[in-house]
Amino acid sequence: MKVFLDSANLEEIEACLARGFISGITTNPSLLKKEPKTDFVKHIKKIANLCRKYKRLVPLSVEVFTAHPNKMVVQAVDLMEKINYENLNIKIPMGWDELGVINELAQKGIKVNCTCLFTEAQCMIAANAGAKYVSLFMNRMKDVGIEPTSVIADARALLDDSNTDAEIIVGSIRHERDIIEAQLAGAHIVTSPTEYFRRMTVHPQTIKSVAGFLKDFEDWLK
Ligand code: E4P
């Protein structure tokens, strides 16, 4: 029942690290595009330094930005060296040639998060190639008529029956209920934007109860 933060925003990352409930951070090129333009490595180093500041050396996923498998390996090694964070994970998108990249990086001891997955078969094959994380995209599945919870449940059954230690990360979250549904379906981890975590903390009955207790205490003191 672990949750990761899906964001490249420094304020959001700091707010979640300070609250202690996240066990990891995932980024992707589209999330970076939402941030002010800057040097990629410098920005990720700032995220890494926030993790150090809060003494939470959590897994931090960054994605390669090339479509060429050979360049992916070079980029991944370069990012590992330049970012130099104790728990950096490299996101590699799924594909036939990309399996070779996952295998090569795993052989070098680099933790791979295989991303853009839509089927249990993709999860199984990526895990067998050496991916530490397999990332299923919940609402992008719904966008094309795939029912995500059965894919998540089947992927979990396949991984539980494998000789790998791969974990399922479910991303592409668009409602706080998705987080619970994905976990109940079998996700090891759900990665979500901050707003859904924040909404999970709020309930009208909680607000009413807290206000009632404070009021009763004030009345008692009168
Ligand atoms: C997961 O690793 C991805 O970063 C992300 O969750 C994709 O979600 P989106 O469909 O909201 O872009």
py3Dmol code that shows the C-alpha trace and the ligand (Angstrom):
import py3Dmol

protein = """\
ATOM      1  CA  MET A   1       0.000   0.000   0.000  1.00  0.00           C
ATOM      2  CA  LYS A   2       2.657   2.483  -1.067  1.00  0.00           C
ATOM      3  CA  VAL A   3       2.006   5.774  -2.838  1.00  0.00           C
ATOM      4  CA  PHE A   4       4.408   7.755  -4.992  1.00  0.00           C
ATOM      5  CA  LEU A   5       4.044  11.367  -6.087  1.00  0.00           C
ATOM      6  CA  ASP A   6       3.702  11.864  -9.857  1.00  0.00           C
ATOM      7  CA  SER A   7       5.138  15.355 -10.255  1.00  0.00           C
ATOM      8  CA  ALA A   8       8.200  17.368 -11.224  1.00  0.00           C
ATOM      9  CA  ASN A   9       7.048  20.441  -9.285  1.00  0.00           C
ATOM     10  CA  LEU A  10       9.488  21.350  -6.507  1.00  0.00           C
ATOM     11  CA  GLU A  11       6.882  22.933  -4.201  1.00  0.00           C
ATOM     12  CA  GLU A  12       4.541  19.948  -4.497  1.00  0.00           C
ATOM     13  CA  ILE A  13       7.397  17.504  -3.946  1.00  0.00           C
ATOM     14  CA  GLU A  14       8.559  19.383  -0.850  1.00  0.00           C
ATOM     15  CA  ALA A  15       4.990  19.575   0.512  1.00  0.00           C
ATOM     16  CA  CYS A  16       4.557  15.806   0.147  1.00  0.00           C
ATOM     17  CA  LEU A  17       8.023  14.926   1.522  1.00  0.00           C
ATOM     18  CA  ALA A  18       7.347  17.159   4.547  1.00  0.00           C
ATOM     19  CA  ARG A  19       4.109  15.250   5.192  1.00  0.00           C
ATOM     20  CA  GLY A  20       5.952  11.937   5.076  1.00  0.00           C
ATOM     21  CA  PHE A  21       3.332   9.860   3.257  1.00  0.00           C
ATOM     22  CA  ILE A  22       5.044   9.332  -0.097  1.00  0.00           C
ATOM     23  CA  SER A  23       7.424   6.440  -0.693  1.00  0.00           C
ATOM     24  CA  GLY A  24       8.708   7.600  -4.078  1.00  0.00           C
ATOM     25  CA  ILE A  25       8.541  10.162  -6.870  1.00  0.00           C
ATOM     26  CA  THR A  26       7.876   9.649 -10.581  1.00  0.00           C
ATOM     27  CA  THR A  27       8.459  12.206 -13.321  1.00  0.00           C
ATOM     28  CA  ASN A  28       8.050  12.151 -17.083  1.00  0.00           C
ATOM     29  CA  PRO A  29       8.816  14.598 -19.911  1.00  0.00           C
ATOM     30  CA  SER A  30       5.218  15.927 -19.959  1.00  0.00           C
ATOM     31  CA  LEU A  31       5.372  16.703 -16.228  1.00  0.00           C
ATOM     32  CA  LEU A  32       8.683  18.517 -16.763  1.00  0.00           C
ATOM     33  CA  LYS A  33       7.081  20.563 -19.537  1.00  0.00           C
ATOM     34  CA  LYS A  34       4.706  22.041 -16.915  1.00  0.00           C
ATOM     35  CA  GLU A  35       7.702  23.489 -15.009  1.00  0.00           C
ATOM     36  CA  PRO A  36       9.656  26.665 -15.876  1.00  0.00           C
ATOM     37  CA  LYS A  37      12.220  25.896 -18.589  1.00  0.00           C
ATOM     38  CA  THR A  38      15.568  24.983 -17.044  1.00  0.00           C
ATOM     39  CA  ASP A  39      18.408  22.470 -17.267  1.00  0.00           C
ATOM     40  CA  PHE A  40      16.973  18.933 -16.889  1.00  0.00           C
ATOM     41  CA  VAL A  41      19.797  17.519 -14.759  1.00  0.00           C
ATOM     42  CA  LYS A  42      19.839  20.600 -12.495  1.00  0.00           C
ATOM     43  CA  HIS A  43      16.087  20.300 -11.947  1.00  0.00           C
ATOM     44  CA  ILE A  44      16.245  16.598 -11.049  1.00  0.00           C
ATOM     45  CA  LYS A  45      19.206  17.312  -8.741  1.00  0.00           C
ATOM     46  CA  LYS A  46      16.983  19.816  -6.912  1.00  0.00           C
ATOM     47  CA  ILE A  47      14.377  17.064  -6.423  1.00  0.00           C
ATOM     48  CA  ALA A  48      17.114  14.724  -5.158  1.00  0.00           C
ATOM     49  CA  ASN A  49      18.297  17.401  -2.718  1.00  0.00           C
ATOM     50  CA  LEU A  50      14.757  17.778  -1.367  1.00  0.00           C
ATOM     51  CA  CYS A  51      14.720  14.022  -0.687  1.00  0.00           C
ATOM     52  CA  ARG A  52      18.026  14.378   1.159  1.00  0.00           C
ATOM     53  CA  LYS A  53      16.742  17.415   3.105  1.00  0.00           C
ATOM     54  CA  TYR A  54      13.812  15.348   4.415  1.00  0.00           C
ATOM     55  CA  LYS A  55      16.032  12.270   4.933  1.00  0.00           C
ATOM     56  CA  ARG A  56      13.829  10.267   2.573  1.00  0.00           C
ATOM     57  CA  LEU A  57      16.049   8.716  -0.090  1.00  0.00           C
ATOM     58  CA  VAL A  58      12.972   7.454  -1.943  1.00  0.00           C
ATOM     59  CA  PRO A  59      12.992   5.956  -5.462  1.00  0.00           C
ATOM     60  CA  LEU A  60      13.015   8.801  -7.993  1.00  0.00           C
ATOM     61  CA  SER A  61      12.103   7.927 -11.601  1.00  0.00           C
ATOM     62  CA  VAL A  62      13.329   9.991 -14.552  1.00  0.00           C
ATOM     63  CA  GLU A  63      12.596   9.137 -18.165  1.00  0.00           C
ATOM     64  CA  VAL A  64      14.981   8.922 -21.112  1.00  0.00           C
ATOM     65  CA  PHE A  65      14.260  11.405 -23.903  1.00  0.00           C
ATOM     66  CA  THR A  66      15.219   9.558 -27.058  1.00  0.00           C
ATOM     67  CA  ALA A  67      13.460   6.986 -29.254  1.00  0.00           C
ATOM     68  CA  HIS A  68      16.743   5.196 -30.094  1.00  0.00           C
ATOM     69  CA  PRO A  69      17.510   2.180 -27.891  1.00  0.00           C
ATOM     70  CA  ASN A  70      21.323   2.613 -28.127  1.00  0.00           C
ATOM     71  CA  LYS A  71      21.026   6.241 -27.097  1.00  0.00           C
ATOM     72  CA  MET A  72      18.735   5.221 -24.206  1.00  0.00           C
ATOM     73  CA  VAL A  73      21.556   3.188 -22.662  1.00  0.00           C
ATOM     74  CA  VAL A  74      24.045   6.051 -23.067  1.00  0.00           C
ATOM     75  CA  GLN A  75      21.538   8.563 -21.664  1.00  0.00           C
ATOM     76  CA  ALA A  76      20.642   6.349 -18.711  1.00  0.00           C
ATOM     77  CA  VAL A  77      24.290   5.858 -17.729  1.00  0.00           C
ATOM     78  CA  ASP A  78      24.938   9.585 -18.169  1.00  0.00           C
ATOM     79  CA  LEU A  79      21.911  10.531 -16.019  1.00  0.00           C
ATOM     80  CA  MET A  80      23.001   8.114 -13.285  1.00  0.00           C
ATOM     81  CA  GLU A  81      26.443   9.768 -13.204  1.00  0.00           C
ATOM     82  CA  LYS A  82      25.320  13.376 -13.488  1.00  0.00           C
ATOM     83  CA  ILE A  83      22.328  13.248 -11.126  1.00  0.00           C
ATOM     84  CA  ASN A  84      24.246  11.040  -8.711  1.00  0.00           C
ATOM     85  CA  TYR A  85      21.255  10.249  -6.473  1.00  0.00           C
ATOM     86  CA  GLU A  86      21.336   7.132  -4.322  1.00  0.00           C
ATOM     87  CA  ASN A  87      17.922   5.852  -5.475  1.00  0.00           C
ATOM     88  CA  LEU A  88      17.574   7.000  -9.083  1.00  0.00           C
ATOM     89  CA  ASN A  89      15.405   4.849 -11.389  1.00  0.00           C
ATOM     90  CA  ILE A  90      15.450   5.183 -15.156  1.00  0.00           C
ATOM     91  CA  LYS A  91      12.172   5.064 -17.037  1.00  0.00           C
ATOM     92  CA  ILE A  92      12.376   3.126 -20.290  1.00  0.00           C
ATOM     93  CA  PRO A  93       9.276   2.931 -22.506  1.00  0.00           C
ATOM     94  CA  MET A  94       8.082  -0.520 -23.583  1.00  0.00           C
ATOM     95  CA  GLY A  95       9.083  -2.009 -26.958  1.00  0.00           C
ATOM     96  CA  TRP A  96      10.872  -4.958 -28.538  1.00  0.00           C
ATOM     97  CA  ASP A  97      14.271  -3.245 -28.792  1.00  0.00           C
ATOM     98  CA  GLU A  98      13.703  -1.532 -25.452  1.00  0.00           C
ATOM     99  CA  LEU A  99      13.726  -4.963 -23.751  1.00  0.00           C
ATOM    100  CA  GLY A 100      17.418  -5.110 -24.677  1.00  0.00           C
ATOM    101  CA  VAL A 101      17.906  -1.707 -23.033  1.00  0.00           C
ATOM    102  CA  ILE A 102      16.151  -2.868 -19.847  1.00  0.00           C
ATOM    103  CA  ASN A 103      18.298  -5.989 -19.752  1.00  0.00           C
ATOM    104  CA  GLU A 104      21.538  -4.071 -20.333  1.00  0.00           C
ATOM    105  CA  LEU A 105      20.746  -1.479 -17.672  1.00  0.00           C
ATOM    106  CA  ALA A 106      19.675  -4.157 -15.178  1.00  0.00           C
ATOM    107  CA  GLN A 107      22.994  -5.963 -15.826  1.00  0.00           C
ATOM    108  CA  LYS A 108      24.781  -2.714 -14.982  1.00  0.00           C
ATOM    109  CA  GLY A 109      22.846  -2.530 -11.684  1.00  0.00           C
ATOM    110  CA  ILE A 110      20.638   0.363 -12.822  1.00  0.00           C
ATOM    111  CA  LYS A 111      17.035   0.136 -11.601  1.00  0.00           C
ATOM    112  CA  VAL A 112      14.596   0.423 -14.507  1.00  0.00           C
ATOM    113  CA  ASN A 113      10.989   1.590 -14.404  1.00  0.00           C
ATOM    114  CA  CYS A 114       9.441   0.231 -17.608  1.00  0.00           C
ATOM    115  CA  THR A 115       6.763   2.732 -18.563  1.00  0.00           C
ATOM    116  CA  CYS A 116       3.748   3.260 -20.858  1.00  0.00           C
ATOM    117  CA  LEU A 117       2.311  -0.205 -20.166  1.00  0.00           C
ATOM    118  CA  PHE A 118      -1.269  -1.187 -21.007  1.00  0.00           C
ATOM    119  CA  THR A 119      -1.360  -4.977 -20.672  1.00  0.00           C
ATOM    120  CA  GLU A 120      -0.423  -7.673 -18.183  1.00  0.00           C
ATOM    121  CA  ALA A 121       1.674  -9.304 -20.934  1.00  0.00           C
ATOM    122  CA  GLN A 122       3.818  -6.163 -21.223  1.00  0.00           C
ATOM    123  CA  CYS A 123       4.316  -6.156 -17.433  1.00  0.00           C
ATOM    124  CA  MET A 124       5.329  -9.813 -17.396  1.00  0.00           C
ATOM    125  CA  ILE A 125       7.855  -9.510 -20.224  1.00  0.00           C
ATOM    126  CA  ALA A 126       9.378  -6.254 -18.907  1.00  0.00           C
ATOM    127  CA  ALA A 127       9.797  -7.782 -15.447  1.00  0.00           C
ATOM    128  CA  ASN A 128      11.490 -10.834 -16.937  1.00  0.00           C
ATOM    129  CA  ALA A 129      13.872  -8.578 -18.883  1.00  0.00           C
ATOM    130  CA  GLY A 130      14.953  -7.058 -15.540  1.00  0.00           C
ATOM    131  CA  ALA A 131      12.645  -4.081 -14.844  1.00  0.00           C
ATOM    132  CA  LYS A 132      12.333  -3.283 -11.130  1.00  0.00           C
ATOM    133  CA  TYR A 133       9.086  -1.375 -11.724  1.00  0.00           C
ATOM    134  CA  VAL A 134       6.386  -1.833 -14.372  1.00  0.00           C
ATOM    135  CA  SER A 135       4.154   1.196 -14.859  1.00  0.00           C
ATOM    136  CA  LEU A 136       0.541   0.669 -15.959  1.00  0.00           C
ATOM    137  CA  PHE A 137      -1.421   3.731 -17.117  1.00  0.00           C
ATOM    138  CA  MET A 138      -4.880   3.445 -15.554  1.00  0.00           C
ATOM    139  CA  ASN A 139      -6.885   6.254 -17.154  1.00  0.00           C
ATOM    140  CA  ARG A 140      -5.100   6.077 -20.487  1.00  0.00           C
ATOM    141  CA  MET A 141      -6.425   2.487 -20.530  1.00  0.00           C
ATOM    142  CA  LYS A 142      -9.949   3.737 -19.884  1.00  0.00           C
ATOM    143  CA  ASP A 143      -9.474   6.265 -22.722  1.00  0.00           C
ATOM    144  CA  VAL A 144      -9.240   3.358 -25.195  1.00  0.00           C
ATOM    145  CA  GLY A 145     -11.906   1.155 -23.596  1.00  0.00           C
ATOM    146  CA  ILE A 146      -9.667  -1.116 -21.524  1.00  0.00           C
ATOM    147  CA  GLU A 147     -10.960  -2.007 -18.052  1.00  0.00           C
ATOM    148  CA  PRO A 148      -7.864  -1.300 -15.907  1.00  0.00           C
ATOM    149  CA  THR A 149      -8.619  -3.203 -12.692  1.00  0.00           C
ATOM    150  CA  SER A 150      -8.606  -6.619 -14.370  1.00  0.00           C
ATOM    151  CA  VAL A 151      -5.315  -5.788 -16.121  1.00  0.00           C
ATOM    152  CA  ILE A 152      -3.801  -4.742 -12.771  1.00  0.00           C
ATOM    153  CA  ALA A 153      -5.097  -7.886 -11.032  1.00  0.00           C
ATOM    154  CA  ASP A 154      -3.791 -10.174 -13.794  1.00  0.00           C
ATOM    155  CA  ALA A 155      -0.422  -8.414 -13.883  1.00  0.00           C
ATOM    156  CA  ARG A 156      -0.138  -8.882 -10.095  1.00  0.00           C
ATOM    157  CA  ALA A 157      -0.983 -12.585 -10.357  1.00  0.00           C
ATOM    158  CA  LEU A 158       1.656 -13.044 -13.050  1.00  0.00           C
ATOM    159  CA  LEU A 159       4.338 -11.184 -11.090  1.00  0.00           C
ATOM    160  CA  ASP A 160       3.528 -13.007  -7.844  1.00  0.00           C
ATOM    161  CA  ASP A 161       4.100 -16.235  -9.735  1.00  0.00           C
ATOM    162  CA  SER A 162       7.402 -15.090 -11.271  1.00  0.00           C
ATOM    163  CA  ASN A 163      10.991 -15.219 -10.087  1.00  0.00           C
ATOM    164  CA  THR A 164      11.303 -11.449 -10.243  1.00  0.00           C
ATOM    165  CA  ASP A 165      11.026  -8.754  -7.579  1.00  0.00           C
ATOM    166  CA  ALA A 166       9.292  -6.348  -9.965  1.00  0.00           C
ATOM    167  CA  GLU A 167       6.590  -4.095  -8.538  1.00  0.00           C
ATOM    168  CA  ILE A 168       3.557  -2.667 -10.319  1.00  0.00           C
ATOM    169  CA  ILE A 169       3.226   1.118 -10.288  1.00  0.00           C
ATOM    170  CA  VAL A 170      -0.185   2.319 -11.431  1.00  0.00           C
ATOM    171  CA  GLY A 171      -0.140   5.867 -12.825  1.00  0.00           C
ATOM    172  CA  SER A 172      -2.396   8.044 -14.954  1.00  0.00           C
ATOM    173  CA  ILE A 173      -4.638   8.827 -11.976  1.00  0.00           C
ATOM    174  CA  ARG A 174      -7.492  11.289 -12.512  1.00  0.00           C
ATOM    175  CA  HIS A 175      -9.570  10.855  -9.337  1.00  0.00           C
ATOM    176  CA  GLU A 176      -8.800  10.015  -5.705  1.00  0.00           C
ATOM    177  CA  ARG A 177     -10.984   6.897  -6.014  1.00  0.00           C
ATOM    178  CA  ASP A 178      -8.598   5.586  -8.720  1.00  0.00           C
ATOM    179  CA  ILE A 179      -5.850   5.357  -6.087  1.00  0.00           C
ATOM    180  CA  ILE A 180      -7.883   3.007  -3.908  1.00  0.00           C
ATOM    181  CA  GLU A 181      -9.274   1.000  -6.822  1.00  0.00           C
ATOM    182  CA  ALA A 182      -5.796   0.416  -8.228  1.00  0.00           C
ATOM    183  CA  GLN A 183      -4.454  -0.692  -4.843  1.00  0.00           C
ATOM    184  CA  LEU A 184      -7.399  -2.997  -4.186  1.00  0.00           C
ATOM    185  CA  ALA A 185      -6.919  -4.485  -7.664  1.00  0.00           C
ATOM    186  CA  GLY A 186      -3.328  -5.445  -6.808  1.00  0.00           C
ATOM    187  CA  ALA A 187      -1.010  -2.515  -7.519  1.00  0.00           C
ATOM    188  CA  HIS A 188       2.080  -2.534  -5.284  1.00  0.00           C
ATOM    189  CA  ILE A 189       2.303   1.238  -5.719  1.00  0.00           C
ATOM    190  CA  VAL A 190       0.086   4.010  -7.060  1.00  0.00           C
ATOM    191  CA  THR A 191       1.645   7.230  -8.328  1.00  0.00           C
ATOM    192  CA  SER A 192      -0.612  10.265  -8.327  1.00  0.00           C
ATOM    193  CA  PRO A 193      -0.559  14.052  -8.625  1.00  0.00           C
ATOM    194  CA  THR A 194      -0.764  15.919  -5.275  1.00  0.00           C
ATOM    195  CA  GLU A 195      -4.308  17.192  -5.704  1.00  0.00           C
ATOM    196  CA  TYR A 196      -5.861  13.709  -5.292  1.00  0.00           C
ATOM    197  CA  PHE A 197      -3.875  12.998  -2.106  1.00  0.00           C
ATOM    198  CA  ARG A 198      -4.937  16.346  -0.718  1.00  0.00           C
ATOM    199  CA  ARG A 199      -8.594  15.606  -1.546  1.00  0.00           C
ATOM    200  CA  MET A 200      -8.322  12.225   0.197  1.00  0.00           C
ATOM    201  CA  THR A 201      -7.673  14.010   3.488  1.00  0.00           C
ATOM    202  CA  VAL A 202     -10.933  15.963   3.347  1.00  0.00           C
ATOM    203  CA  HIS A 203     -14.376  14.787   4.465  1.00  0.00           C
ATOM    204  CA  PRO A 204     -17.320  17.005   5.535  1.00  0.00           C
ATOM    205  CA  GLN A 205     -17.967  14.788   8.584  1.00  0.00           C
ATOM    206  CA  THR A 206     -14.325  15.217   9.666  1.00  0.00           C
ATOM    207  CA  ILE A 207     -14.661  19.009   9.455  1.00  0.00           C
ATOM    208  CA  LYS A 208     -17.983  18.865  11.345  1.00  0.00           C
ATOM    209  CA  SER A 209     -16.585  16.568  14.041  1.00  0.00           C
ATOM    210  CA  VAL A 210     -13.461  18.666  14.637  1.00  0.00           C
ATOM    211  CA  ALA A 211     -15.539  21.880  14.821  1.00  0.00           C
ATOM    212  CA  GLY A 212     -17.940  20.184  17.276  1.00  0.00           C
ATOM    213  CA  PHE A 213     -15.108  19.063  19.585  1.00  0.00           C
ATOM    214  CA  LEU A 214     -13.526  22.528  19.615  1.00  0.00           C
ATOM    215  CA  LYS A 215     -16.881  24.172  20.315  1.00  0.00           C
ATOM    216  CA  ASP A 216     -17.668  21.728  23.178  1.00  0.00           C
ATOM    217  CA  PHE A 217     -14.268  22.374  24.741  1.00  0.00           C
ATOM    218  CA  GLU A 218     -14.757  26.141  24.547  1.00  0.00           C
ATOM    219  CA  ASP A 219     -18.243  25.786  26.117  1.00  0.00           C
ATOM    220  CA  TRP A 220     -16.809  23.651  28.924  1.00  0.00           C
ATOM    221  CA  LEU A 221     -14.199  26.311  29.732  1.00  0.00           C
ATOM    222  CA  LYS A 222     -16.845  29.060  30.055  1.00  0.00           C
TER     223      LYS A 222
END
"""
ligand_1 = """\
12
E4P
C 3.406 7.419 -14.638
O 4.523 7.067 -14.372
C 3.143 8.549 -15.555
O 4.036 9.586 -15.205
C 1.796 9.193 -15.432
O 1.082 8.688 -14.342
C 1.045 9.340 -16.705
O -0.208 9.897 -16.373
P -1.095 10.819 -17.287
O -1.987 9.938 -18.080
O -1.860 11.657 -16.313
O -0.175 11.642 -18.145
"""
view = py3Dmol.view(width=600, height=400)
view.addModel(protein, "pdb")
view.setStyle({"model": 0}, {"cartoon": {"style": "trace"}})
view.addModel(ligand_1, "xyz")
view.setStyle({"model": 1}, {"stick": {}})
view.zoomTo()
view.show()
